[in-house]
Amino acid sequence: MDGDHISFDDKVSRRSALIGTGAFGAAFALAARPIQAQTMIVTPSDGLTAGVVSVKTKDGKEMKAYRAMPASGSGFGTILVTQEIFGVHAHIADICRRFAKAGYYAVAPDLYFRQGDATKVDDVQTLIKDFVAKTPDDQVMGDFDSTAAFAKAEGKADLSKLGITGFCWGGRIVWLYDAHNPAIKAAVAWYGPLGSRGPAKNPPDIVKELHGPVLGLYGGADPGIPQDAVEKMREALKASGNPAAAKSEIHVYPDTPHAFNADYRPSYRKEAAEDGWKRCLAWFKANGVT
């Protein structure tokens, strides 16, 4: 990670970043506590056009999204950023700004917006019951289609260089959207669940449908994503007969927990996070998203 944009931005107070009920993309969900301010990265927006935009969905609703891109130029490689289970909070907005600092147009839609404001929820089980369970995969796919269309209409993003990345809940979505959208050139899934979600499709089920190669980044000490599931995913990719799947890779960080890139949480592991970010940028560059 380049050191020139990892400093804490004085324009964002620690209090507003920690409370969890501030402006969209500027706070953390209450359920994401405890927040580790001492390790939290906030990328400043100087040199960027960054902030909240409104995306019209296929069902005619207005969906908020956090979008960041270089302040000048056009034809940017485009990264769709998929939220954690906690929604589009300060960390996800910061990921968008990090991509923008690297020359990308990055946008993170609020995929829970029909259910309410995830930042005001104070426990994970409520998020699962009232937000995740009521946000079907097909709806998410359509909302990302709408987000990509919005990016194209802005005139700054180059949709011929389209990638997607996501974290935790969003890591699973990355695999599914890669299989859904033929325009995806490459994808990076950060510790996304690989196992069953009831009758829904899961990553091992769609390897033959992948359009762009996927880089999976996983923690070897993640109890929610056991290593046998990771190995089964590797086997499914190899056996698929799909060139995009065959080119996909899964990297495991030994003795590393879930959410190791979440710099605002106790699970953060600096070395793995920085290595993962370098791998992420290199993956997109090597696969035509640049």
Buried (B, 14 or more C-beta within 10 A) or exposed (E): BEEEBBEBBEEBEBEBBBBBEBEBBBBBBBBBBEBBEEBBBBBBBEEBBBBBBEBEBEEEEEBBBBBBBBEEEEEBBBBBBBBBBBBBBBBBBBBBBBBBBBBBBBBBBBBBBBBEBBBEBEEBEBBBEBBBEEBEBEBBBBBBBBBBBBBBEBEBBBBEBBBBBBBBBBBBBBBBBBBBBEBBBBBBBBBBBBBEEEEEBBBBBBBBBBBBBBBBBBBBBBEBBEBEBBEBBBEBBEEBEBEBBBBBEBBBBEEBBBBBBBBBBEBBBEEBBEBBBEBBBEBBBEBBBB
